[in-house]
Protein backbone atom coordinates (compact mmCIF):
# COMPACT_ATOMS: atom_id res chain seq x y z
CA UNK A 1 0.00 0.00 0.00
CA UNK A 2 2.84 2.39 0.76
CA UNK A 3 4.34 1.75 -2.69
CA UNK A 4 0.94 2.45 -4.27
CA UNK A 5 0.65 5.76 -2.41
CA UNK A 6 4.13 6.79 -3.50
CA UNK A 7 3.37 5.84 -7.10
CA UNK A 8 0.09 7.78 -6.97
CA UNK A 9 1.89 10.86 -5.64
CA UNK A 10 4.44 10.67 -8.46
CA UNK A 11 1.66 10.31 -11.03
CA UNK A 12 -0.24 13.31 -9.62
CA UNK A 13 2.92 15.41 -9.63
CA UNK A 14 3.33 14.48 -13.30
CA UNK A 15 -0.21 15.64 -14.09
CA UNK A 16 -1.92 12.26 -14.10
CA UNK A 17 -4.99 11.17 -12.13
CA UNK A 18 -4.59 7.67 -10.77
CA UNK A 19 -7.72 5.52 -10.86
CA UNK A 20 -7.65 2.07 -9.31
CA UNK A 21 -9.81 -0.95 -10.06
CA UNK A 22 -9.64 -4.45 -8.71
CA UNK A 23 -9.39 -7.09 -11.42
CA UNK A 24 -12.66 -8.69 -10.29
CA UNK A 25 -14.36 -5.29 -10.41
CA UNK A 26 -13.33 -4.83 -14.04
CA UNK A 27 -14.47 -8.33 -14.97
CA UNK A 28 -17.85 -8.02 -13.23
CA UNK A 29 -18.58 -4.33 -13.86
CA UNK A 30 -16.63 -3.25 -16.92
CA UNK A 31 -19.18 -0.64 -17.94
CA UNK A 32 -19.09 0.96 -14.48
CA UNK A 33 -15.30 1.14 -14.62
CA UNK A 34 -15.47 2.75 -18.05
CA UNK A 35 -18.08 5.20 -16.75
CA UNK A 36 -15.77 6.20 -13.90
CA UNK A 37 -12.90 6.79 -16.32
CA UNK A 38 -15.11 8.85 -18.63
CA UNK A 39 -16.47 10.92 -15.72
CA UNK A 40 -12.93 11.65 -14.54
CA UNK A 41 -11.88 12.76 -18.02
CA UNK A 42 -14.96 14.97 -18.47
CA UNK A 43 -14.49 16.47 -15.02
CA UNK A 44 -10.88 17.36 -15.86
CA UNK A 45 -11.88 18.87 -19.18
CA UNK A 46 -14.51 21.02 -17.46
CA UNK A 47 -12.07 22.08 -14.74
CA UNK A 48 -9.50 23.13 -17.36
CA UNK A 49 -11.84 25.19 -19.54
CA UNK A 50 -10.94 28.87 -19.71
CA UNK A 51 -14.36 30.51 -19.67
CA UNK A 52 -12.91 33.98 -20.24
CA UNK A 53 -12.34 33.05 -23.90
CA UNK A 54 -16.01 32.18 -24.39
CA UNK A 55 -17.57 35.34 -22.94
CA UNK A 56 -19.01 37.61 -25.61
CA UNK A 57 -19.28 41.27 -24.70
LUMLUMDREN-2810 file (N, C-alpha, C; in Angstrom, 1 decimal):
<atoms>
<atom><aa>X</aa><ch>A</ch><at>N</at><xx>0.8</xx><yy>-1.2</yy><zz>0.0</zz></atom>
<atom><aa>X</aa><ch>A</ch><at>CA</at><xx>0.0</xx><yy>0.0</yy><zz>0.0</zz></atom>
<atom><aa>X</aa><ch>A</ch><at>C</at><xx>0.9</xx><yy>1.3</yy><zz>0.0</zz></atom>
<atom><aa>X</aa><ch>A</ch><at>N</at><xx>2.0</xx><yy>1.2</yy><zz>0.7</zz></atom>
<atom><aa>X</aa><ch>A</ch><at>CA</at><xx>2.8</xx><yy>2.4</yy><zz>0.8</zz></atom>
<atom><aa>X</aa><ch>A</ch><at>C</at><xx>3.4</xx><yy>2.7</yy><zz>-0.6</zz></atom>
<atom><aa>X</aa><ch>A</ch><at>N</at><xx>3.8</xx><yy>1.6</yy><zz>-1.3</zz></atom>
<atom><aa>X</aa><ch>A</ch><at>CA</at><xx>4.3</xx><yy>1.7</yy><zz>-2.7</zz></atom>
<atom><aa>X</aa><ch>A</ch><at>C</at><xx>3.3</xx><yy>2.4</yy><zz>-3.6</zz></atom>
<atom><aa>X</aa><ch>A</ch><at>N</at><xx>2.0</xx><yy>1.9</yy><zz>-3.5</zz></atom>
<atom><aa>X</aa><ch>A</ch><at>CA</at><xx>0.9</xx><yy>2.4</yy><zz>-4.3</zz></atom>
<atom><aa>X</aa><ch>A</ch><at>C</at><xx>0.7</xx><yy>3.9</yy><zz>-4.0</zz></atom>
<atom><aa>X</aa><ch>A</ch><at>N</at><xx>0.8</xx><yy>4.3</yy><zz>-2.8</zz></atom>
<atom><aa>X</aa><ch>A</ch><at>CA</at><xx>0.6</xx><yy>5.8</yy><zz>-2.4</zz></atom>
<atom><aa>X</aa><ch>A</ch><at>C</at><xx>1.8</xx><yy>6.6</yy><zz>-3.0</zz></atom>
<atom><aa>X</aa><ch>A</ch><at>N</at><xx>3.0</xx><yy>6.1</yy><zz>-2.9</zz></atom>
<atom><aa>X</aa><ch>A</ch><at>CA</at><xx>4.1</xx><yy>6.8</yy><zz>-3.5</zz></atom>
<atom><aa>X</aa><ch>A</ch><at>C</at><xx>4.0</xx><yy>6.9</yy><zz>-5.0</zz></atom>
<atom><aa>X</aa><ch>A</ch><at>N</at><xx>3.6</xx><yy>5.8</yy><zz>-5.7</zz></atom>
<atom><aa>X</aa><ch>A</ch><at>CA</at><xx>3.4</xx><yy>5.8</yy><zz>-7.1</zz></atom>
<atom><aa>X</aa><ch>A</ch><at>C</at><xx>2.3</xx><yy>6.8</yy><zz>-7.5</zz></atom>
<atom><aa>X</aa><ch>A</ch><at>N</at><xx>1.2</xx><yy>6.8</yy><zz>-6.7</zz></atom>
<atom><aa>X</aa><ch>A</ch><at>CA</at><xx>0.1</xx><yy>7.8</yy><zz>-7.0</zz></atom>
<atom><aa>X</aa><ch>A</ch><at>C</at><xx>0.6</xx><yy>9.2</yy><zz>-6.8</zz></atom>
<atom><aa>X</aa><ch>A</ch><at>N</at><xx>1.4</xx><yy>9.5</yy><zz>-5.8</zz></atom>
<atom><aa>X</aa><ch>A</ch><at>CA</at><xx>1.9</xx><yy>10.9</yy><zz>-5.6</zz></atom>
<atom><aa>X</aa><ch>A</ch><at>C</at><xx>2.8</xx><yy>11.3</yy><zz>-6.8</zz></atom>
<atom><aa>X</aa><ch>A</ch><at>N</at><xx>3.6</xx><yy>10.4</yy><zz>-7.3</zz></atom>
<atom><aa>X</aa><ch>A</ch><at>CA</at><xx>4.4</xx><yy>10.7</yy><zz>-8.5</zz></atom>
<atom><aa>X</aa><ch>A</ch><at>C</at><xx>3.6</xx><yy>10.9</yy><zz>-9.7</zz></atom>
<atom><aa>X</aa><ch>A</ch><at>N</at><xx>2.5</xx><yy>10.1</yy><zz>-9.9</zz></atom>
<atom><aa>X</aa><ch>A</ch><at>CA</at><xx>1.7</xx><yy>10.3</yy><zz>-11.0</zz></atom>
<atom><aa>X</aa><ch>A</ch><at>C</at><xx>1.0</xx><yy>11.7</yy><zz>-11.0</zz></atom>
<atom><aa>X</aa><ch>A</ch><at>N</at><xx>0.4</xx><yy>12.0</yy><zz>-9.8</zz></atom>
<atom><aa>X</aa><ch>A</ch><at>CA</at><xx>-0.2</xx><yy>13.3</yy><zz>-9.6</zz></atom>
<atom><aa>X</aa><ch>A</ch><at>C</at><xx>0.7</xx><yy>14.5</yy><zz>-9.9</zz></atom>
<atom><aa>X</aa><ch>A</ch><at>N</at><xx>1.9</xx><yy>14.4</yy><zz>-9.4</zz></atom>
<atom><aa>X</aa><ch>A</ch><at>CA</at><xx>2.9</xx><yy>15.4</yy><zz>-9.6</zz></atom>
<atom><aa>X</aa><ch>A</ch><at>C</at><xx>3.3</xx><yy>15.5</yy><zz>-11.1</zz></atom>
<atom><aa>X</aa><ch>A</ch><at>N</at><xx>3.1</xx><yy>14.5</yy><zz>-11.9</zz></atom>
<atom><aa>X</aa><ch>A</ch><at>CA</at><xx>3.3</xx><yy>14.5</yy><zz>-13.3</zz></atom>
<atom><aa>X</aa><ch>A</ch><at>C</at><xx>2.1</xx><yy>14.9</yy><zz>-14.1</zz></atom>
<atom><aa>X</aa><ch>A</ch><at>N</at><xx>1.0</xx><yy>15.2</yy><zz>-13.4</zz></atom>
<atom><aa>X</aa><ch>A</ch><at>CA</at><xx>-0.2</xx><yy>15.6</yy><zz>-14.1</zz></atom>
<atom><aa>X</aa><ch>A</ch><at>C</at><xx>-1.2</xx><yy>14.6</yy><zz>-14.4</zz></atom>
<atom><aa>X</aa><ch>A</ch><at>N</at><xx>-1.0</xx><yy>13.4</yy><zz>-13.9</zz></atom>
<atom><aa>X</aa><ch>A</ch><at>CA</at><xx>-1.9</xx><yy>12.3</yy><zz>-14.1</zz></atom>
<atom><aa>X</aa><ch>A</ch><at>C</at><xx>-2.9</xx><yy>12.1</yy><zz>-12.9</zz></atom>
<atom><aa>X</aa><ch>A</ch><at>N</at><xx>-4.0</xx><yy>11.5</yy><zz>-13.2</zz></atom>
<atom><aa>X</aa><ch>A</ch><at>CA</at><xx>-5.0</xx><yy>11.2</yy><zz>-12.1</zz></atom>
<atom><aa>X</aa><ch>A</ch><at>C</at><xx>-5.1</xx><yy>9.7</yy><zz>-12.0</zz></atom>
<atom><aa>X</aa><ch>A</ch><at>N</at><xx>-4.5</xx><yy>9.1</yy><zz>-10.9</zz></atom>
<atom><aa>X</aa><ch>A</ch><at>CA</at><xx>-4.6</xx><yy>7.7</yy><zz>-10.8</zz></atom>
<atom><aa>X</aa><ch>A</ch><at>C</at><xx>-6.0</xx><yy>7.2</yy><zz>-10.4</zz></atom>
<atom><aa>X</aa><ch>A</ch><at>N</at><xx>-6.4</xx><yy>6.1</yy><zz>-11.1</zz></atom>
<atom><aa>X</aa><ch>A</ch><at>CA</at><xx>-7.7</xx><yy>5.5</yy><zz>-10.9</zz></atom>
<atom><aa>X</aa><ch>A</ch><at>C</at><xx>-7.4</xx><yy>4.0</yy><zz>-10.7</zz></atom>
<atom><aa>X</aa><ch>A</ch><at>N</at><xx>-7.9</xx><yy>3.5</yy><zz>-9.6</zz></atom>
<atom><aa>X</aa><ch>A</ch><at>CA</at><xx>-7.7</xx><yy>2.1</yy><zz>-9.3</zz></atom>
<atom><aa>X</aa><ch>A</ch><at>C</at><xx>-8.9</xx><yy>1.2</yy><zz>-9.4</zz></atom>
<atom><aa>X</aa><ch>A</ch><at>N</at><xx>-8.7</xx><yy>0.0</yy><zz>-10.0</zz></atom>
<atom><aa>X</aa><ch>A</ch><at>CA</at><xx>-9.8</xx><yy>-0.9</yy><zz>-10.1</zz></atom>
<atom><aa>X</aa><ch>A</ch><at>C</at><xx>-9.2</xx><yy>-2.3</yy><zz>-9.7</zz></atom>
<atom><aa>X</aa><ch>A</ch><at>N</at><xx>-10.0</xx><yy>-3.1</yy><zz>-8.9</zz></atom>
<atom><aa>X</aa><ch>A</ch><at>CA</at><xx>-9.6</xx><yy>-4.5</yy><zz>-8.7</zz></atom>
<atom><aa>X</aa><ch>A</ch><at>C</at><xx>-10.0</xx><yy>-5.2</yy><zz>-10.0</zz></atom>
<atom><aa>X</aa><ch>A</ch><at>N</at><xx>-9.2</xx><yy>-6.3</yy><zz>-10.2</zz></atom>
<atom><aa>X</aa><ch>A</ch><at>CA</at><xx>-9.4</xx><yy>-7.1</yy><zz>-11.4</zz></atom>
<atom><aa>X</aa><ch>A</ch><at>C</at><xx>-10.8</xx><yy>-7.6</yy><zz>-11.5</zz></atom>
<atom><aa>X</aa><ch>A</ch><at>N</at><xx>-11.3</xx><yy>-8.1</yy><zz>-10.3</zz></atom>
<atom><aa>X</aa><ch>A</ch><at>CA</at><xx>-12.7</xx><yy>-8.7</yy><zz>-10.3</zz></atom>
<atom><aa>X</aa><ch>A</ch><at>C</at><xx>-13.7</xx><yy>-7.6</yy><zz>-10.6</zz></atom>
<atom><aa>X</aa><ch>A</ch><at>N</at><xx>-13.4</xx><yy>-6.4</yy><zz>-10.2</zz></atom>
<atom><aa>X</aa><ch>A</ch><at>CA</at><xx>-14.4</xx><yy>-5.3</yy><zz>-10.4</zz></atom>
<atom><aa>X</aa><ch>A</ch><at>C</at><xx>-14.5</xx><yy>-5.0</yy><zz>-11.9</zz></atom>
<atom><aa>X</aa><ch>A</ch><at>N</at><xx>-13.3</xx><yy>-5.1</yy><zz>-12.6</zz></atom>
<atom><aa>X</aa><ch>A</ch><at>CA</at><xx>-13.3</xx><yy>-4.8</yy><zz>-14.0</zz></atom>
<atom><aa>X</aa><ch>A</ch><at>C</at><xx>-14.1</xx><yy>-6.0</yy><zz>-14.8</zz></atom>
<atom><aa>X</aa><ch>A</ch><at>N</at><xx>-13.8</xx><yy>-7.2</yy><zz>-14.3</zz></atom>
<atom><aa>X</aa><ch>A</ch><at>CA</at><xx>-14.5</xx><yy>-8.3</yy><zz>-15.0</zz></atom>
<atom><aa>X</aa><ch>A</ch><at>C</at><xx>-16.0</xx><yy>-8.3</yy><zz>-14.8</zz></atom>
<atom><aa>X</aa><ch>A</ch><at>N</at><xx>-16.4</xx><yy>-8.0</yy><zz>-13.5</zz></atom>
<atom><aa>X</aa><ch>A</ch><at>CA</at><xx>-17.8</xx><yy>-8.0</yy><zz>-13.2</zz></atom>
<atom><aa>X</aa><ch>A</ch><at>C</at><xx>-18.6</xx><yy>-6.8</yy><zz>-13.7</zz></atom>
<atom><aa>X</aa><ch>A</ch><at>N</at><xx>-17.9</xx><yy>-5.6</yy><zz>-13.6</zz></atom>
<atom><aa>X</aa><ch>A</ch><at>CA</at><xx>-18.6</xx><yy>-4.3</yy><zz>-13.9</zz></atom>
<atom><aa>X</aa><ch>A</ch><at>C</at><xx>-17.8</xx><yy>-3.5</yy><zz>-14.8</zz></atom>
<atom><aa>X</aa><ch>A</ch><at>N</at><xx>-17.5</xx><yy>-4.0</yy><zz>-16.0</zz></atom>
<atom><aa>X</aa><ch>A</ch><at>CA</at><xx>-16.6</xx><yy>-3.2</yy><zz>-16.9</zz></atom>
<atom><aa>X</aa><ch>A</ch><at>C</at><xx>-17.3</xx><yy>-1.9</yy><zz>-17.3</zz></atom>
<atom><aa>X</aa><ch>A</ch><at>N</at><xx>-18.5</xx><yy>-1.9</yy><zz>-17.5</zz></atom>
<atom><aa>X</aa><ch>A</ch><at>CA</at><xx>-19.2</xx><yy>-0.6</yy><zz>-17.9</zz></atom>
<atom><aa>X</aa><ch>A</ch><at>C</at><xx>-19.1</xx><yy>0.4</yy><zz>-16.8</zz></atom>
<atom><aa>X</aa><ch>A</ch><at>N</at><xx>-19.2</xx><yy>0.0</yy><zz>-15.6</zz></atom>
<atom><aa>X</aa><ch>A</ch><at>CA</at><xx>-19.1</xx><yy>1.0</yy><zz>-14.5</zz></atom>
<atom><aa>X</aa><ch>A</ch><at>C</at><xx>-17.7</xx><yy>1.5</yy><zz>-14.4</zz></atom>
<atom><aa>X</aa><ch>A</ch><at>N</at><xx>-16.7</xx><yy>0.7</yy><zz>-14.6</zz></atom>
<atom><aa>X</aa><ch>A</ch><at>CA</at><xx>-15.3</xx><yy>1.1</yy><zz>-14.6</zz></atom>
<atom><aa>X</aa><ch>A</ch><at>C</at><xx>-15.1</xx><yy>2.1</yy><zz>-15.7</zz></atom>
<atom><aa>X</aa><ch>A</ch><at>N</at><xx>-15.6</xx><yy>1.8</yy><zz>-16.9</zz></atom>
<atom><aa>X</aa><ch>A</ch><at>CA</at><xx>-15.5</xx><yy>2.8</yy><zz>-18.0</zz></atom>
<atom><aa>X</aa><ch>A</ch><at>C</at><xx>-16.2</xx><yy>4.1</yy><zz>-17.7</zz></atom>
<atom><aa>X</aa><ch>A</ch><at>N</at><xx>-17.3</xx><yy>4.0</yy><zz>-17.1</zz></atom>
<atom><aa>X</aa><ch>A</ch><at>CA</at><xx>-18.1</xx><yy>5.2</yy><zz>-16.7</zz></atom>
<atom><aa>X</aa><ch>A</ch><at>C</at><xx>-17.2</xx><yy>6.1</yy><zz>-15.8</zz></atom>
<atom><aa>X</aa><ch>A</ch><at>N</at><xx>-16.6</xx><yy>5.4</yy><zz>-14.9</zz></atom>
<atom><aa>X</aa><ch>A</ch><at>CA</at><xx>-15.8</xx><yy>6.2</yy><zz>-13.9</zz></atom>
<atom><aa>X</aa><ch>A</ch><at>C</at><xx>-14.6</xx><yy>6.9</yy><zz>-14.6</zz></atom>
<atom><aa>X</aa><ch>A</ch><at>N</at><xx>-14.0</xx><yy>6.2</yy><zz>-15.6</zz></atom>
<atom><aa>X</aa><ch>A</ch><at>CA</at><xx>-12.9</xx><yy>6.8</yy><zz>-16.3</zz></atom>
<atom><aa>X</aa><ch>A</ch><at>C</at><xx>-13.4</xx><yy>8.0</yy><zz>-17.1</zz></atom>
<atom><aa>X</aa><ch>A</ch><at>N</at><xx>-14.5</xx><yy>7.8</yy><zz>-17.8</zz></atom>
<atom><aa>X</aa><ch>A</ch><at>CA</at><xx>-15.1</xx><yy>8.9</yy><zz>-18.6</zz></atom>
<atom><aa>X</aa><ch>A</ch><at>C</at><xx>-15.5</xx><yy>10.1</yy><zz>-17.8</zz></atom>
<atom><aa>X</aa><ch>A</ch><at>N</at><xx>-16.1</xx><yy>9.8</yy><zz>-16.6</zz></atom>
<atom><aa>X</aa><ch>A</ch><at>CA</at><xx>-16.5</xx><yy>10.9</yy><zz>-15.7</zz></atom>
<atom><aa>X</aa><ch>A</ch><at>C</at><xx>-15.2</xx><yy>11.7</yy><zz>-15.2</zz></atom>
<atom><aa>X</aa><ch>A</ch><at>N</at><xx>-14.2</xx><yy>11.0</yy><zz>-15.0</zz></atom>
<atom><aa>X</aa><ch>A</ch><at>CA</at><xx>-12.9</xx><yy>11.6</yy><zz>-14.5</zz></atom>
<atom><aa>X</aa><ch>A</ch><at>C</at><xx>-12.4</xx><yy>12.5</yy><zz>-15.7</zz></atom>
<atom><aa>X</aa><ch>A</ch><at>N</at><xx>-12.4</xx><yy>12.0</yy><zz>-16.9</zz></atom>
<atom><aa>X</aa><ch>A</ch><at>CA</at><xx>-11.9</xx><yy>12.8</yy><zz>-18.0</zz></atom>
<atom><aa>X</aa><ch>A</ch><at>C</at><xx>-12.7</xx><yy>14.0</yy><zz>-18.2</zz></atom>
<atom><aa>X</aa><ch>A</ch><at>N</at><xx>-14.0</xx><yy>13.8</yy><zz>-18.2</zz></atom>
<atom><aa>X</aa><ch>A</ch><at>CA</at><xx>-15.0</xx><yy>15.0</yy><zz>-18.5</zz></atom>
<atom><aa>X</aa><ch>A</ch><at>C</at><xx>-14.8</xx><yy>16.0</yy><zz>-17.4</zz></atom>
<atom><aa>X</aa><ch>A</ch><at>N</at><xx>-14.7</xx><yy>15.6</yy><zz>-16.1</zz></atom>
<atom><aa>X</aa><ch>A</ch><at>CA</at><xx>-14.5</xx><yy>16.5</yy><zz>-15.0</zz></atom>
<atom><aa>X</aa><ch>A</ch><at>C</at><xx>-13.2</xx><yy>17.3</yy><zz>-15.2</zz></atom>
<atom><aa>X</aa><ch>A</ch><at>N</at><xx>-12.1</xx><yy>16.6</yy><zz>-15.6</zz></atom>
<atom><aa>X</aa><ch>A</ch><at>CA</at><xx>-10.9</xx><yy>17.4</yy><zz>-15.9</zz></atom>
<atom><aa>X</aa><ch>A</ch><at>C</at><xx>-11.0</xx><yy>18.3</yy><zz>-17.0</zz></atom>
<atom><aa>X</aa><ch>A</ch><at>N</at><xx>-11.7</xx><yy>18.0</yy><zz>-18.1</zz></atom>
<atom><aa>X</aa><ch>A</ch><at>CA</at><xx>-11.9</xx><yy>18.9</yy><zz>-19.2</zz></atom>
<atom><aa>X</aa><ch>A</ch><at>C</at><xx>-12.7</xx><yy>20.1</yy><zz>-18.7</zz></atom>
<atom><aa>X</aa><ch>A</ch><at>N</at><xx>-13.7</xx><yy>19.9</yy><zz>-18.0</zz></atom>
<atom><aa>X</aa><ch>A</ch><at>CA</at><xx>-14.5</xx><yy>21.0</yy><zz>-17.5</zz></atom>
<atom><aa>X</aa><ch>A</ch><at>C</at><xx>-13.7</xx><yy>21.9</yy><zz>-16.5</zz></atom>
<atom><aa>X</aa><ch>A</ch><at>N</at><xx>-12.9</xx><yy>21.3</yy><zz>-15.7</zz></atom>
<atom><aa>X</aa><ch>A</ch><at>CA</at><xx>-12.1</xx><yy>22.1</yy><zz>-14.7</zz></atom>
<atom><aa>X</aa><ch>A</ch><at>C</at><xx>-11.0</xx><yy>22.9</yy><zz>-15.5</zz></atom>
<atom><aa>X</aa><ch>A</ch><at>N</at><xx>-10.6</xx><yy>22.5</yy><zz>-16.6</zz></atom>
<atom><aa>X</aa><ch>A</ch><at>CA</at><xx>-9.5</xx><yy>23.1</yy><zz>-17.4</zz></atom>
<atom><aa>X</aa><ch>A</ch><at>C</at><xx>-10.0</xx><yy>24.1</yy><zz>-18.4</zz></atom>
<atom><aa>X</aa><ch>A</ch><at>N</at><xx>-11.3</xx><yy>24.3</yy><zz>-18.5</zz></atom>
<atom><aa>X</aa><ch>A</ch><at>CA</at><xx>-11.8</xx><yy>25.2</yy><zz>-19.5</zz></atom>
<atom><aa>X</aa><ch>A</ch><at>C</at><xx>-11.6</xx><yy>26.6</yy><zz>-19.1</zz></atom>
<atom><aa>X</aa><ch>A</ch><at>N</at><xx>-11.1</xx><yy>27.5</yy><zz>-20.0</zz></atom>
<atom><aa>X</aa><ch>A</ch><at>CA</at><xx>-10.9</xx><yy>28.9</yy><zz>-19.7</zz></atom>
<atom><aa>X</aa><ch>A</ch><at>C</at><xx>-12.2</xx><yy>29.6</yy><zz>-20.2</zz></atom>
<atom><aa>X</aa><ch>A</ch><at>N</at><xx>-13.1</xx><yy>29.9</yy><zz>-19.3</zz></atom>
<atom><aa>X</aa><ch>A</ch><at>CA</at><xx>-14.4</xx><yy>30.5</yy><zz>-19.7</zz></atom>
<atom><aa>X</aa><ch>A</ch><at>C</at><xx>-14.2</xx><yy>32.0</yy><zz>-20.1</zz></atom>
<atom><aa>X</aa><ch>A</ch><at>N</at><xx>-13.1</xx><yy>32.6</yy><zz>-19.8</zz></atom>
<atom><aa>X</aa><ch>A</ch><at>CA</at><xx>-12.9</xx><yy>34.0</yy><zz>-20.2</zz></atom>
<atom><aa>X</aa><ch>A</ch><at>C</at><xx>-12.8</xx><yy>34.1</yy><zz>-21.8</zz></atom>
<atom><aa>X</aa><ch>A</ch><at>N</at><xx>-12.4</xx><yy>33.0</yy><zz>-22.4</zz></atom>
<atom><aa>X</aa><ch>A</ch><at>CA</at><xx>-12.3</xx><yy>33.0</yy><zz>-23.9</zz></atom>
<atom><aa>X</aa><ch>A</ch><at>C</at><xx>-13.7</xx><yy>32.9</yy><zz>-24.5</zz></atom>
<atom><aa>X</aa><ch>A</ch><at>N</at><xx>-14.7</xx><yy>32.4</yy><zz>-23.8</zz></atom>
<atom><aa>X</aa><ch>A</ch><at>CA</at><xx>-16.0</xx><yy>32.2</yy><zz>-24.4</zz></atom>
<atom><aa>X</aa><ch>A</ch><at>C</at><xx>-17.0</xx><yy>33.3</yy><zz>-24.1</zz></atom>
<atom><aa>X</aa><ch>A</ch><at>N</at><xx>-16.6</xx><yy>34.3</yy><zz>-23.3</zz></atom>
<atom><aa>X</aa><ch>A</ch><at>CA</at><xx>-17.6</xx><yy>35.3</yy><zz>-22.9</zz></atom>
<atom><aa>X</aa><ch>A</ch><at>C</at><xx>-17.6</xx><yy>36.3</yy><zz>-24.1</zz></atom>
<atom><aa>X</aa><ch>A</ch><at>N</at><xx>-18.8</xx><yy>36.6</yy><zz>-24.5</zz></atom>
<atom><aa>X</aa><ch>A</ch><at>CA</at><xx>-19.0</xx><yy>37.6</yy><zz>-25.6</zz></atom>
<atom><aa>X</aa><ch>A</ch><at>C</at><xx>-19.5</xx><yy>38.9</yy><zz>-25.0</zz></atom>
<atom><aa>X</aa><ch>A</ch><at>N</at><xx>-18.9</xx><yy>40.0</yy><zz>-25.3</zz></atom>
<atom><aa>X</aa><ch>A</ch><at>CA</at><xx>-19.3</xx><yy>41.3</yy><zz>-24.7</zz></atom>
<atom><aa>X</aa><ch>A</ch><at>C</at><xx>-20.0</xx><yy>42.1</yy><zz>-25.7</zz></atom>
</atoms>
